[in-house]
C-alpha cells in the first residue's frame, strides 16, 4: 500500500520529466492559484477576528494579554477559542503568501 511519500515521489518524478518551459508554467500557475486560495482564507480569517472584536467590543490582542473577564460566559469562551484559531490562520497564511511572493514576481508564465 503506497503512502504519501510514494505519491510525492511519483509526482516529483513526473514533474522532473517535463520540459523546462512546462516546469516553469506549472510552477507559475500553481503559485498563482495557491496564492489566491491563501488570500481568500486570510481574508476570511480576518473577517472572523473582526466580527469577534466587534461583538465583544475588545481587541483580541487585549484579551490574549489580560485573559477573558471573570464574568465571561460559555459563548464568549467558545468564540474566543475560535477567534484564536482564526488569528493563527492569519499568521500562517501571511507566512505562506510571503514565501510564494518571489514566484509571483514574474507573473503567470507559459
Buried (B, 14 or more C-beta within 10 A) or exposed (E): EEEEEEEEEEEEEEEEEEEEEEBBBBBBEEBBEBBEEBEEBBEBBBEBBEEBBEEBEBEBEEBEEEEBEEEBEEEBEEBBEEBBEBBEBBEBBEEBBEEBEEBBEEEEEE
